[in-house]
């Protein structure tokens, strides 16, 4: 280990000096060079850009990968691949994994059964949805996350480094200014001091004159006086040289500060280009989202069409006389905060049916008594010709038929007639 004690001591001295300087600036006892207004505005804008870019980047990561510590260890794996500088392999999405589970389950349940065949159909579409999700994640990572990460880990680090260097140059400049100020004060004080002869009291001069006469001359007294005068002159010359040296260091420090301020200003002005680049990336991210959701919508519509080909497939694994079905999603006319109930579509004993099992609703006659008004709560689309389609908030006439399932009533609206579910109605008195 190369332990340089001199460098360590120098760094410790600089750190202590900086700490004292910062403390004096905070207390207002030391001079501080202020940056120009334009540079201060650029720094504030850059800090704002960095903070919000970092928040958007982190939240986008959460959006694209909401659970970083799942059973796949996604983030941990990415971390190791990033440190090893290797390409991250393609990962199975949760949708693809769910689809594969459904396909495997269909093999055990039997692909020929209604449940097994439905599992196969749904599983295949789940795999398609998972593939669309994987493509969306890859596109978003390349077109949106990567530029944001490059700014935070590249451009911003360079800007931060130059800003720290600018701060050091400013501190050096302030030290030089303080040094010049102290040197000039000392020079002025030395120049204001009178000569040695002028500071002697009169009695001292008279006694020195008498002593010189008694001793036989003024030579020794003149020698002492010349020494004192030479000392004063040397002090004035020393402080003059110190002022010149301090002013020279100040000029050098000012030049370095101005140069570093210009470099920092150019980097900070590049934030405008960063905004333009991030704006383009944001458009690409939204485009990727639109494409992804459009694919998902298309796949789900196709899946619904596939499942609608077998409307009675639920009956094979349940009671042959009943099958639980849910109506189609209601329109905006439905009551707020209320979801439409599920229906139990059952056979109606005692009512004549066609070979297909549908009720011959034309043969049903309205009784003279026992019919009443009802308000429709939800939109309902008829599943066959024996049922009556409903619109929310409309009023219809309903009645029951002997032997008819209690979950259904016969409804009439003008010349239209058909079965209606009780749970979609509010019977009026």
TIFISE-763308 format. One record per residue (C-alpha): residue number from 1; x, y, z. Coordinates in steps of 0.02 Angstrom, whole numbers, plus 50000, padded with zeros to 5 digits. Layout:
N
+-----+-------+-------+-------+
:  nr :    px :    py :    pz :
+-----+-------+-------+-------+
: NUM :     X :     Y :     Z :
...
+-----+-------+-------+-------+
//
This chain:
429
+-----+-------+-------+-------+
:  nr :    px :    py :    pz :
+-----+-------+-------+-------+
:   1 : 50000 : 50000 : 50000 :
:   2 : 50071 : 50168 : 49947 :
:   3 : 50042 : 50277 : 50098 :
:   4 : 50091 : 50458 : 50062 :
:   5 : 50094 : 50549 : 50228 :
:   6 : 50132 : 50717 : 50149 :
:   7 : 49983 : 50707 : 50031 :
:   8 : 49870 : 50649 : 50171 :
:   9 : 49926 : 50795 : 50280 :
:  10 : 49899 : 50916 : 50136 :
:  11 : 49723 : 50850 : 50101 :
:  12 : 49680 : 50861 : 50285 :
:  13 : 49741 : 51040 : 50289 :
:  14 : 49638 : 51087 : 50136 :
:  15 : 49484 : 51003 : 50211 :
:  16 : 49505 : 51098 : 50375 :
:  17 : 49531 : 51262 : 50283 :
:  18 : 49375 : 51232 : 50177 :
:  19 : 49274 : 51192 : 50333 :
:  20 : 49329 : 51351 : 50418 :
:  21 : 49293 : 51451 : 50261 :
:  22 : 49118 : 51380 : 50241 :
:  23 : 49082 : 51415 : 50424 :
:  24 : 49139 : 51595 : 50409 :
:  25 : 49033 : 51618 : 50252 :
:  26 : 48880 : 51552 : 50342 :
:  27 : 48913 : 51668 : 50488 :
:  28 : 48941 : 51815 : 50370 :
:  29 : 49118 : 51849 : 50432 :
:  30 : 49203 : 51803 : 50269 :
:  31 : 49187 : 51871 : 50093 :
:  32 : 49097 : 51761 : 49967 :
:  33 : 49106 : 51781 : 49779 :
:  34 : 48930 : 51773 : 49707 :
:  35 : 48896 : 51691 : 49539 :
:  36 : 48810 : 51792 : 49405 :
:  37 : 48620 : 51780 : 49394 :
:  38 : 48619 : 51684 : 49229 :
:  39 : 48733 : 51549 : 49298 :
:  40 : 48631 : 51536 : 49458 :
:  41 : 48472 : 51511 : 49355 :
:  42 : 48556 : 51377 : 49251 :
:  43 : 48611 : 51285 : 49409 :
:  44 : 48436 : 51292 : 49482 :
:  45 : 48361 : 51228 : 49318 :
:  46 : 48489 : 51087 : 49310 :
:  47 : 48451 : 51033 : 49490 :
:  48 : 48265 : 51032 : 49452 :
:  49 : 48294 : 50928 : 49295 :
:  50 : 48401 : 50803 : 49389 :
:  51 : 48277 : 50781 : 49533 :
:  52 : 48124 : 50756 : 49424 :
:  53 : 48215 : 50646 : 49299 :
:  54 : 48269 : 50534 : 49441 :
:  55 : 48092 : 50521 : 49510 :
:  56 : 48018 : 50485 : 49338 :
:  57 : 48152 : 50355 : 49305 :
:  58 : 48122 : 50263 : 49470 :
:  59 : 47933 : 50266 : 49452 :
:  60 : 47942 : 50205 : 49273 :
:  61 : 48046 : 50059 : 49333 :
:  62 : 47911 : 50021 : 49462 :
:  63 : 47777 : 50033 : 49327 :
:  64 : 47866 : 49915 : 49209 :
:  65 : 47923 : 49796 : 49346 :
:  66 : 47810 : 49823 : 49498 :
:  67 : 47882 : 49683 : 49605 :
:  68 : 48073 : 49685 : 49601 :
:  69 : 48091 : 49544 : 49729 :
:  70 : 47977 : 49414 : 49654 :
:  71 : 48009 : 49230 : 49629 :
:  72 : 48102 : 49265 : 49467 :
:  73 : 48231 : 49378 : 49550 :
:  74 : 48219 : 49497 : 49403 :
:  75 : 48307 : 49650 : 49473 :
:  76 : 48443 : 49548 : 49559 :
:  77 : 48479 : 49457 : 49396 :
:  78 : 48486 : 49621 : 49301 :
:  79 : 48606 : 49691 : 49430 :
:  80 : 48730 : 49548 : 49409 :
:  81 : 48720 : 49551 : 49219 :
:  82 : 48748 : 49739 : 49222 :
:  83 : 48901 : 49721 : 49334 :
:  84 : 48970 : 49581 : 49224 :
:  85 : 48937 : 49688 : 49069 :
:  86 : 48837 : 49550 : 48987 :
:  87 : 48675 : 49553 : 48889 :
:  88 : 48521 : 49516 : 48993 :
:  89 : 48432 : 49361 : 48925 :
:  90 : 48250 : 49367 : 48873 :
:  91 : 48141 : 49331 : 49023 :
:  92 : 47970 : 49247 : 49028 :
:  93 : 47835 : 49370 : 49078 :
:  94 : 47701 : 49331 : 49206 :
:  95 : 47570 : 49322 : 49070 :
:  96 : 47670 : 49193 : 48973 :
:  97 : 47700 : 49094 : 49131 :
:  98 : 47513 : 49096 : 49172 :
:  99 : 47472 : 49039 : 48995 :
: 100 : 47596 : 48895 : 49008 :
: 101 : 47518 : 48841 : 49173 :
: 102 : 47347 : 48839 : 49091 :
: 103 : 47411 : 48733 : 48947 :
: 104 : 47492 : 48610 : 49067 :
: 105 : 47332 : 48602 : 49170 :
: 106 : 47229 : 48568 : 49013 :
: 107 : 47336 : 48415 : 48978 :
: 108 : 47295 : 48342 : 49148 :
: 109 : 47110 : 48387 : 49143 :
: 110 : 47093 : 48325 : 48965 :
: 111 : 47099 : 48438 : 48813 :
: 112 : 46937 : 48361 : 48751 :
: 113 : 46836 : 48419 : 48901 :
: 114 : 46750 : 48590 : 48898 :
: 115 : 46859 : 48652 : 49041 :
: 116 : 47018 : 48584 : 48964 :
: 117 : 46984 : 48655 : 48792 :
: 118 : 46940 : 48824 : 48866 :
: 119 : 47101 : 48822 : 48967 :
: 120 : 47197 : 48791 : 48806 :
: 121 : 47112 : 48937 : 48718 :
: 122 : 47135 : 49057 : 48864 :
: 123 : 47313 : 48998 : 48893 :
: 124 : 47363 : 49031 : 48713 :
: 125 : 47296 : 49208 : 48723 :
: 126 : 47382 : 49236 : 48890 :
: 127 : 47546 : 49189 : 48806 :
: 128 : 47508 : 49315 : 48668 :
: 129 : 47472 : 49448 : 48799 :
: 130 : 47634 : 49404 : 48887 :
: 131 : 47729 : 49419 : 48724 :
: 132 : 47654 : 49590 : 48693 :
: 133 : 47703 : 49640 : 48870 :
: 134 : 47882 : 49582 : 48845 :
: 135 : 47895 : 49681 : 48683 :
: 136 : 47824 : 49834 : 48772 :
: 137 : 47950 : 49817 : 48915 :
: 138 : 48096 : 49801 : 48794 :
: 139 : 48040 : 49949 : 48689 :
: 140 : 48011 : 50058 : 48842 :
: 141 : 48179 : 50011 : 48917 :
: 142 : 48273 : 50054 : 48757 :
: 143 : 48178 : 50210 : 48704 :
: 144 : 48137 : 50287 : 48873 :
: 145 : 48229 : 50215 : 49023 :
: 146 : 48400 : 50204 : 48941 :
: 147 : 48408 : 50390 : 48892 :
: 148 : 48355 : 50441 : 49066 :
: 149 : 48485 : 50326 : 49144 :
: 150 : 48620 : 50392 : 49027 :
: 151 : 48582 : 50569 : 49082 :
: 152 : 48587 : 50527 : 49267 :
: 153 : 48743 : 50418 : 49257 :
: 154 : 48835 : 50512 : 49120 :
: 155 : 48793 : 50694 : 49086 :
: 156 : 48741 : 50734 : 49263 :
: 157 : 48899 : 50661 : 49339 :
: 158 : 49003 : 50769 : 49222 :
: 159 : 48901 : 50923 : 49269 :
: 160 : 48919 : 50883 : 49454 :
: 161 : 49107 : 50861 : 49437 :
: 162 : 49128 : 51029 : 49350 :
: 163 : 49016 : 51113 : 49478 :
: 164 : 49122 : 51047 : 49620 :
: 165 : 49277 : 51110 : 49530 :
: 166 : 49194 : 51280 : 49508 :
: 167 : 49156 : 51286 : 49693 :
: 168 : 49339 : 51249 : 49734 :
: 169 : 49394 : 51386 : 49615 :
: 170 : 49276 : 51507 : 49700 :
: 171 : 49344 : 51462 : 49872 :
: 172 : 49523 : 51486 : 49809 :
: 173 : 49474 : 51654 : 49737 :
: 174 : 49397 : 51708 : 49903 :
: 175 : 49556 : 51655 : 49996 :
: 176 : 49661 : 51760 : 49877 :
: 177 : 49547 : 51909 : 49900 :
: 178 : 49560 : 51894 : 50088 :
: 179 : 49749 : 51879 : 50075 :
: 180 : 49764 : 52036 : 49969 :
: 181 : 49652 : 52129 : 50090 :
: 182 : 49758 : 52081 : 50241 :
: 183 : 49921 : 52121 : 50151 :
: 184 : 49860 : 52295 : 50103 :
: 185 : 49803 : 52329 : 50279 :
: 186 : 49973 : 52278 : 50347 :
: 187 : 50061 : 52385 : 50215 :
: 188 : 49955 : 52536 : 50260 :
: 189 : 49991 : 52510 : 50443 :
: 190 : 50179 : 52498 : 50411 :
: 191 : 50175 : 52654 : 50302 :
: 192 : 50082 : 52751 : 50436 :
: 193 : 50213 : 52714 : 50569 :
: 194 : 50336 : 52865 : 50593 :
: 195 : 50523 : 52850 : 50582 :
: 196 : 50622 : 52800 : 50734 :
: 197 : 50689 : 52977 : 50765 :
: 198 : 50515 : 53052 : 50759 :
: 199 : 50454 : 52934 : 50893 :
: 200 : 50594 : 52976 : 51019 :
: 201 : 50546 : 53088 : 51164 :
: 202 : 50637 : 53254 : 51188 :
: 203 : 50717 : 53208 : 51354 :
: 204 : 50786 : 53050 : 51270 :
: 205 : 50868 : 53157 : 51135 :
: 206 : 50942 : 53278 : 51261 :
: 207 : 51011 : 53139 : 51370 :
: 208 : 51082 : 53052 : 51217 :
: 209 : 51164 : 53217 : 51163 :
: 210 : 51243 : 53242 : 51333 :
: 211 : 51302 : 53063 : 51336 :
: 212 : 51376 : 53082 : 51164 :
: 213 : 51469 : 53242 : 51212 :
: 214 : 51540 : 53163 : 51370 :
: 215 : 51594 : 53009 : 51275 :
: 216 : 51676 : 53114 : 51142 :
: 217 : 51560 : 53096 : 50991 :
: 218 : 51394 : 53056 : 50903 :
: 219 : 51452 : 52906 : 50807 :
: 220 : 51375 : 52769 : 50914 :
: 221 : 51209 : 52861 : 50928 :
: 222 : 51198 : 52885 : 50739 :
: 223 : 51234 : 52701 : 50710 :
: 224 : 51092 : 52648 : 50821 :
: 225 : 50974 : 52768 : 50738 :
: 226 : 51018 : 52707 : 50564 :
: 227 : 50984 : 52528 : 50614 :
: 228 : 50811 : 52571 : 50674 :
: 229 : 50772 : 52667 : 50515 :
: 230 : 50833 : 52522 : 50408 :
: 231 : 50718 : 52403 : 50502 :
: 232 : 50567 : 52512 : 50469 :
: 233 : 50611 : 52525 : 50284 :
: 234 : 50633 : 52337 : 50272 :
: 235 : 50460 : 52308 : 50347 :
: 236 : 50382 : 52427 : 50222 :
: 237 : 50471 : 52344 : 50078 :
: 238 : 50423 : 52170 : 50141 :
: 239 : 50238 : 52213 : 50148 :
: 240 : 50245 : 52296 : 49979 :
: 241 : 50316 : 52136 : 49905 :
: 242 : 50183 : 52035 : 49997 :
: 243 : 50047 : 52142 : 49919 :
: 244 : 50120 : 52119 : 49746 :
: 245 : 50129 : 51931 : 49771 :
: 246 : 49951 : 51920 : 49837 :
: 247 : 49885 : 52023 : 49691 :
: 248 : 49974 : 51910 : 49568 :
: 249 : 49895 : 51755 : 49649 :
: 250 : 49726 : 51843 : 49645 :
: 251 : 49741 : 51874 : 49458 :
: 252 : 49783 : 51691 : 49428 :
: 253 : 49639 : 51633 : 49538 :
: 254 : 49518 : 51751 : 49451 :
: 255 : 49572 : 51685 : 49280 :
: 256 : 49547 : 51504 : 49334 :
: 257 : 49379 : 51544 : 49411 :
: 258 : 49317 : 51632 : 49254 :
: 259 : 49376 : 51489 : 49144 :
: 260 : 49290 : 51359 : 49253 :
: 261 : 49132 : 51463 : 49262 :
: 262 : 49126 : 51467 : 49072 :
: 263 : 49150 : 51277 : 49060 :
: 264 : 49012 : 51248 : 49188 :
: 265 : 48896 : 51371 : 49100 :
: 266 : 48916 : 51280 : 48933 :
: 267 : 48875 : 51113 : 49014 :
: 268 : 48723 : 51183 : 49104 :
: 269 : 48657 : 51262 : 48944 :
: 270 : 48658 : 51086 : 48871 :
: 271 : 48510 : 51046 : 48985 :
: 272 : 48399 : 51121 : 48850 :
: 273 : 48458 : 50987 : 48728 :
: 274 : 48426 : 50858 : 48863 :
: 275 : 48246 : 50917 : 48877 :
: 276 : 48223 : 50901 : 48688 :
: 277 : 48295 : 50726 : 48691 :
: 278 : 48185 : 50673 : 48837 :
: 279 : 48033 : 50746 : 48750 :
: 280 : 48065 : 50636 : 48599 :
: 281 : 48089 : 50485 : 48714 :
: 282 : 47926 : 50525 : 48802 :
: 283 : 47832 : 50522 : 48637 :
: 284 : 47909 : 50354 : 48597 :
: 285 : 47859 : 50287 : 48768 :
: 286 : 47679 : 50342 : 48744 :
: 287 : 47679 : 50264 : 48570 :
: 288 : 47741 : 50100 : 48643 :
: 289 : 47604 : 50106 : 48775 :
: 290 : 47470 : 50140 : 48645 :
: 291 : 47531 : 49995 : 48538 :
: 292 : 47538 : 49878 : 48687 :
: 293 : 47363 : 49919 : 48750 :
: 294 : 47293 : 49909 : 48573 :
: 295 : 47366 : 49734 : 48554 :
: 296 : 47295 : 49683 : 48722 :
: 297 : 47123 : 49748 : 48673 :
: 298 : 47130 : 49656 : 48508 :
: 299 : 47183 : 49493 : 48591 :
: 300 : 47044 : 49506 : 48721 :
: 301 : 46913 : 49539 : 48588 :
: 302 : 46972 : 49387 : 48491 :
: 303 : 46969 : 49284 : 48651 :
: 304 : 46791 : 49338 : 48689 :
: 305 : 46739 : 49287 : 48514 :
: 306 : 46822 : 49118 : 48538 :
: 307 : 46732 : 49089 : 48703 :
: 308 : 46564 : 49148 : 48634 :
: 309 : 46565 : 49003 : 48511 :
: 310 : 46528 : 48886 : 48656 :
: 311 : 46393 : 48977 : 48756 :
: 312 : 46330 : 48819 : 48845 :
: 313 : 46499 : 48739 : 48880 :
: 314 : 46482 : 48779 : 49065 :
: 315 : 46341 : 48656 : 49083 :
: 316 : 46452 : 48503 : 49058 :
: 317 : 46540 : 48522 : 49225 :
: 318 : 46387 : 48577 : 49325 :
: 319 : 46204 : 48533 : 49345 :
: 320 : 46135 : 48502 : 49169 :
: 321 : 45978 : 48603 : 49210 :
: 322 : 46069 : 48760 : 49270 :
: 323 : 46219 : 48860 : 49216 :
: 324 : 46287 : 49017 : 49299 :
: 325 : 46313 : 49157 : 49176 :
: 326 : 46353 : 49340 : 49196 :
: 327 : 46279 : 49471 : 49081 :
: 328 : 46380 : 49578 : 48967 :
: 329 : 46459 : 49735 : 49042 :
: 330 : 46328 : 49867 : 49074 :
: 331 : 46326 : 50034 : 48989 :
: 332 : 46349 : 50207 : 49066 :
: 333 : 46164 : 50206 : 49111 :
: 334 : 46189 : 50085 : 49255 :
: 335 : 46179 : 50145 : 49434 :
: 336 : 46346 : 50215 : 49498 :
: 337 : 46444 : 50102 : 49613 :
: 338 : 46332 : 49951 : 49581 :
: 339 : 46387 : 49801 : 49480 :
: 340 : 46261 : 49695 : 49384 :
: 341 : 46225 : 49528 : 49468 :
: 342 : 46256 : 49358 : 49395 :
: 343 : 46111 : 49260 : 49327 :
: 344 : 46061 : 49081 : 49344 :
: 345 : 45996 : 49028 : 49175 :
: 346 : 45882 : 48880 : 49209 :
: 347 : 45755 : 48779 : 49117 :
: 348 : 45573 : 48825 : 49143 :
: 349 : 45466 : 48671 : 49178 :
: 350 : 45287 : 48678 : 49123 :
: 351 : 45323 : 48792 : 48976 :
: 352 : 45326 : 48727 : 48799 :
: 353 : 45501 : 48731 : 48724 :
: 354 : 45569 : 48710 : 48551 :
: 355 : 45691 : 48567 : 48514 :
: 356 : 45835 : 48690 : 48542 :
: 357 : 45777 : 48717 : 48722 :
: 358 : 45715 : 48894 : 48697 :
: 359 : 45552 : 48952 : 48774 :
: 360 : 45403 : 48977 : 48655 :
: 361 : 45370 : 49149 : 48725 :
: 362 : 45237 : 49183 : 48592 :
: 363 : 45125 : 49051 : 48672 :
: 364 : 45129 : 49138 : 48842 :
: 365 : 44979 : 49251 : 48875 :
: 366 : 44974 : 49392 : 49002 :
: 367 : 44860 : 49344 : 49147 :
: 368 : 44714 : 49455 : 49192 :
: 369 : 44783 : 49480 : 49367 :
: 370 : 44955 : 49468 : 49447 :
: 371 : 45051 : 49581 : 49326 :
: 372 : 45142 : 49735 : 49389 :
: 373 : 45262 : 49871 : 49336 :
: 374 : 45450 : 49856 : 49359 :
: 375 : 45596 : 49977 : 49339 :
: 376 : 45750 : 49913 : 49249 :
: 377 : 45911 : 49935 : 49350 :
: 378 : 46041 : 49883 : 49220 :
: 379 : 46057 : 49864 : 49034 :
: 380 : 46033 : 49684 : 48979 :
: 381 : 46062 : 49606 : 48809 :
: 382 : 45952 : 49458 : 48766 :
: 383 : 46049 : 49297 : 48738 :
: 384 : 45915 : 49220 : 48625 :
: 385 : 45743 : 49256 : 48552 :
: 386 : 45653 : 49199 : 48710 :
: 387 : 45729 : 49342 : 48811 :
: 388 : 45692 : 49528 : 48809 :
: 389 : 45830 : 49657 : 48800 :
: 390 : 45822 : 49792 : 48932 :
: 391 : 45880 : 49973 : 48950 :
: 392 : 45920 : 50047 : 49119 :
: 393 : 45785 : 50158 : 49199 :
: 394 : 45645 : 50104 : 49081 :
: 395 : 45477 : 50038 : 49146 :
: 396 : 45406 : 49872 : 49087 :
: 397 : 45263 : 49758 : 49133 :
: 398 : 45310 : 49592 : 49213 :
: 399 : 45218 : 49438 : 49271 :
: 400 : 45256 : 49259 : 49311 :
: 401 : 45199 : 49097 : 49230 :
: 402 : 45156 : 48941 : 49330 :
: 403 : 45305 : 48825 : 49342 :
: 404 : 45426 : 48960 : 49284 :
: 405 : 45593 : 48976 : 49373 :
: 406 : 45580 : 49108 : 49512 :
: 407 : 45738 : 49195 : 49449 :
: 408 : 45648 : 49245 : 49289 :
: 409 : 45490 : 49340 : 49242 :
: 410 : 45401 : 49372 : 49080 :
: 411 : 45420 : 49552 : 49030 :
: 412 : 45321 : 49655 : 48905 :
: 413 : 45362 : 49822 : 48825 :
: 414 : 45233 : 49871 : 48696 :
: 415 : 45223 : 49729 : 48570 :
: 416 : 45388 : 49652 : 48630 :
: 417 : 45386 : 49507 : 48749 :
: 418 : 45520 : 49397 : 48827 :
: 419 : 45601 : 49326 : 48982 :
: 420 : 45690 : 49450 : 49096 :
: 421 : 45800 : 49417 : 49249 :
: 422 : 45725 : 49468 : 49416 :
: 423 : 45891 : 49532 : 49482 :
: 424 : 45892 : 49666 : 49347 :
: 425 : 45725 : 49736 : 49403 :
: 426 : 45651 : 49840 : 49542 :
: 427 : 45471 : 49786 : 49563 :
: 428 : 45354 : 49932 : 49593 :
: 429 : 45201 : 49925 : 49702 :
+-----+-------+-------+-------+
//
